[in-house]
């Protein structure tokens, strides 16, 4: 599996580069309208600052911590310890920068990950719930339904119907 469509392009260019010279790789890049061959250490996603439009470095650090701990979510106190802020300071920062509480934001990114897993994998719903830090499938389903106005099971059914059409 790969992260997005360009991951496959990166792999293809690497394989071409292994077997042929850089000139051919550059010609292929020109053909597929890409400006360079990304190295394995290059970032594949947009930086958080650009993706979210957030400039506050503490908020960005907190979001990175959240995104890095989806299957075993950190408590707000643990996050506060990592960034040397109080819970109240984090709450205020998130209300100002993100328009919601840190707990709500964390829940939303966990549910977004769950949605991707439901759509893109055949993992059982209970495994998706666990992979996204939920201790029970029923709590996961309730939270999912509140955010997306459909159950995780219905998300799968709707996706299968869309693909069959």
N, C-alpha and C positions, 0 to 999 in steps of 0.2 A: 504494500500500500504506500501511497505517497501523499504529501500535504499539498493538495491543489494540483492544477494542471501543469504548472511549470516544473514540478518535481520530476515528472516523467521526461520532460525536455532536458532537464539537467542531467539525468541519467543517460539519455541518448547521446548528448554531447560528450559526456565523459567516455562512453564506450567508443564513439567515433575517434575521440582524441587518443585513446589507448591504442587504436589500430592504425590511425592515419596521422598525418601532420597537422599542425596548427592552422595552416592555410585552408584545409578542407573544413575544419571546425568553424573557422571564421566565415566561410562561404555558406555553410549550413545556417549559422546564426543570421546572416543576411537574408537568407531565404525565409526563415521563420520569424523575421522581424524582432529579434532579440538583440540587445546591445552587448551582451557579454555571457560568458560561461560562469555561473556562480560556483564558488568553491563549496566543499562540504560544510565549512564553518560559517558561511554566509547565512544571515537571517532570512527565513522564508516568509515570515509574516511581517506585515507593517509594524514598525515600532508602536508601542502603546500610545505614545505621545501623539503620533499621527492618526492612529486608528480611532482614538477616543476624543481627540481634541483637548486633552487635559495637559496642563503645563506644570502643575504642582508635583514636585519630585517625590514628596512623601506619599501622595495619593497613588502615583505610578508604582512606587515600591510596594505599597499595600496590595494593589491590584495584581502585580506580579506574584506576590506571595499567595494570593487567593487562587490565581490561575495555576500555580504550581502545586496546589494542595486541594484538588477537587475530590479525590476519593476519600481522603481523610481530612476534612475541613478543620482549619485552625480556629480556635476560639478568638474572640475579639481581644481578649487579654493577651493571648499568645502573640497576636499580630502587633498589639501595642508594645509589647516587650521588644519585638524585632525592630521596630521603627522609632523607639524612644519617644513615644507619645502616650498620652492617657487615652482611655476609652472615650472620654468626652471630647477630647480634641479630634479624634478620628471621626466620631459621630458628626461634629460640626463641619469638618473638612469634606466629608462625603455629602452632606446636605448641600453645601455650597458648590462643590465641584461636580457632583454626579446627580444631584437632585433627588437623592434617596438615601436611606440608611445603609451603612456598610453590610449589615446582615441581609438586607433586601438585595443589594447588588451581588453579594456572594451567592445567594440563592438563585438569582437570575443567570449567573454564568454557569452554575452547576446544572441548571435546567436546560440551558442552551447546549451544553455538552451532551446531556442526556438525549436531547432532540436529535442531534447529529448521530449519536449511536443508534437510536431507534430507526432512523431513516437509512443509515448507511451500513448497518450490520444486521446480523441475524441473532445477536445476543438476546437471551430471554430477558423480559422486562425486569425481573428481579435482579439479574446480573447488571443491567444498566443502572438500576437504582443504587446498587452497592458501589459500582464504579464511579458514581457521581456523589458519593458520600451520604446516601440515605440509609438509615438503619432498618427501615421497613418499606416494603413495596406499597403498602396502603398510604403511608405518609407521602411517599414519592408521587403516587398517582394523584393524591389530593392537591399537592403543590403544582404539579404539571397541569392539571385541569384548570386551576385558578389562573395560571399564566397564559396558557394556550387555548383555553376554552374547548378542550377535548382531552380524552384520556390518552395515556401512552399507547394503549392497544388500538384506539381509534386512529392515532397518528400513523401507525403501521398499516392499518387497513386502507386509509386514505392514500398513503404512499403507493401501496400495491395497486390500487385501482388507477392511480395516475399513471403508473408505469405500464399498466396493461392497455390503457387507452391509446 
